[in-house]
Amino acid sequence: MATPSASLFLSDSVVQGGLSTGEKLLEAISKLQADRSSFLTSPGMTGYDELWASRRQAALGTNKRHEISHHIYTTLATTR
């Protein structure tokens, strides 16, 4: 499985005050969804999938929780 570049999953909005944090996160998640098959299904990735499906805006804390959860799951899955 190839590791995609993390820079692909950033919001394009760089104008301060242009979009809310939640809107920027959804914009980044939309890019992630386009390359979703490159990632293991983990509790964190499922959280991103649910945010995308509901188009629910989330705070940065939610993003960090999903990110850490995915990284821990992925690390443990590859060390077994």
C-alpha positions as a Markdown table, in Angstrom:
| # | Residue | x | y | z |
|---|---|---|---|---|
| 1 | Met | 0.0 | 0.0 | 0.0 |
| 2 | Ala | 1.5 | 3.3 | -1.1 |
| 3 | Thr | 1.6 | 6.1 | 1.5 |
| 4 | Pro | -0.1 | 9.2 | 0.1 |
| 5 | Ser | 1.4 | 12.6 | 0.7 |
| 6 | Ala | -0.2 | 14.4 | 3.7 |
| 7 | Ser | -0.1 | 17.6 | 1.8 |
| 8 | Leu | -2.9 | 16.3 | -0.4 |
| 9 | Phe | -5.3 | 16.5 | 2.5 |
| 10 | Leu | -5.1 | 20.2 | 3.3 |
| 11 | Ser | -7.8 | 22.8 | 2.9 |
| 12 | Asp | -7.3 | 25.1 | -0.1 |
| 13 | Ser | -8.6 | 28.0 | 1.9 |
| 14 | Val | -5.7 | 30.2 | 3.0 |
| 15 | Val | -7.7 | 33.5 | 3.4 |
| 16 | Gln | -8.0 | 34.3 | 7.1 |
| 17 | Gly | -11.7 | 34.5 | 8.0 |
| 18 | Gly | -12.7 | 32.9 | 4.7 |
| 19 | Leu | -13.9 | 29.6 | 6.0 |
| 20 | Ser | -14.6 | 28.4 | 9.5 |
| 21 | Thr | -12.3 | 25.7 | 11.0 |
| 22 | Gly | -15.0 | 23.1 | 10.5 |
| 23 | Glu | -15.5 | 24.1 | 6.9 |
| 24 | Lys | -11.7 | 23.8 | 6.3 |
| 25 | Leu | -11.7 | 20.4 | 7.9 |
| 26 | Leu | -14.6 | 19.2 | 5.7 |
| 27 | Glu | -12.7 | 20.5 | 2.7 |
| 28 | Ala | -9.6 | 18.5 | 3.7 |
| 29 | Ile | -11.7 | 15.4 | 4.4 |
| 30 | Ser | -13.2 | 15.6 | 0.9 |
| 31 | Lys | -9.7 | 15.2 | -0.5 |
| 32 | Leu | -9.1 | 12.3 | 1.9 |
| 33 | Gln | -12.2 | 10.5 | 0.7 |
| 34 | Ala | -11.0 | 10.6 | -2.8 |
| 35 | Asp | -8.0 | 8.6 | -1.8 |
| 36 | Arg | -9.8 | 6.6 | 1.0 |
| 37 | Ser | -8.9 | 3.1 | -0.4 |
| 38 | Ser | -5.2 | 3.8 | 0.4 |
| 39 | Phe | -5.9 | 3.7 | 4.1 |
| 40 | Leu | -6.7 | 1.0 | 6.6 |
| 41 | Thr | -10.1 | 1.1 | 8.1 |
| 42 | Ser | -9.6 | 2.2 | 11.7 |
| 43 | Pro | -11.8 | 3.8 | 14.4 |
| 44 | Gly | -10.2 | 7.2 | 13.5 |
| 45 | Met | -10.8 | 6.8 | 9.8 |
| 46 | Thr | -14.3 | 5.7 | 10.4 |
| 47 | Gly | -14.8 | 8.9 | 12.4 |
| 48 | Tyr | -13.6 | 10.9 | 9.3 |
| 49 | Asp | -16.0 | 8.8 | 7.1 |
| 50 | Glu | -18.9 | 9.7 | 9.4 |
| 51 | Leu | -18.1 | 13.4 | 9.4 |
| 52 | Trp | -17.9 | 13.3 | 5.6 |
| 53 | Ala | -21.2 | 11.4 | 5.3 |
| 54 | Ser | -23.1 | 13.8 | 7.6 |
| 55 | Arg | -21.2 | 16.9 | 6.3 |
| 56 | Arg | -20.9 | 17.8 | 10.0 |
| 57 | Gln | -18.4 | 20.4 | 10.9 |
| 58 | Ala | -16.1 | 19.5 | 13.7 |
| 59 | Ala | -13.6 | 21.3 | 15.9 |
| 60 | Leu | -9.9 | 20.7 | 15.7 |
| 61 | Gly | -10.0 | 18.5 | 18.9 |
| 62 | Thr | -12.2 | 16.0 | 17.0 |
| 63 | Asn | -9.8 | 16.0 | 14.1 |
| 64 | Lys | -6.9 | 15.4 | 16.5 |
| 65 | Arg | -8.8 | 12.5 | 18.2 |
| 66 | His | -9.5 | 10.8 | 14.9 |
| 67 | Glu | -5.9 | 11.4 | 13.7 |
| 68 | Ile | -4.3 | 9.9 | 16.8 |
| 69 | Ser | -6.7 | 7.0 | 16.8 |
| 70 | His | -5.9 | 6.2 | 13.2 |
| 71 | His | -2.1 | 6.4 | 13.8 |
| 72 | Ile | -2.2 | 4.2 | 16.9 |
| 73 | Tyr | -4.4 | 1.6 | 15.1 |
| 74 | Thr | -2.2 | 1.6 | 12.0 |
| 75 | Thr | 1.0 | 1.3 | 14.1 |
| 76 | Leu | -0.4 | -1.6 | 16.1 |
| 77 | Ala | -1.8 | -3.3 | 13.0 |
| 78 | Thr | 1.6 | -3.2 | 11.2 |
| 79 | Thr | 3.6 | -4.5 | 14.2 |
| 80 | Arg | 1.6 | -7.7 | 14.5 |
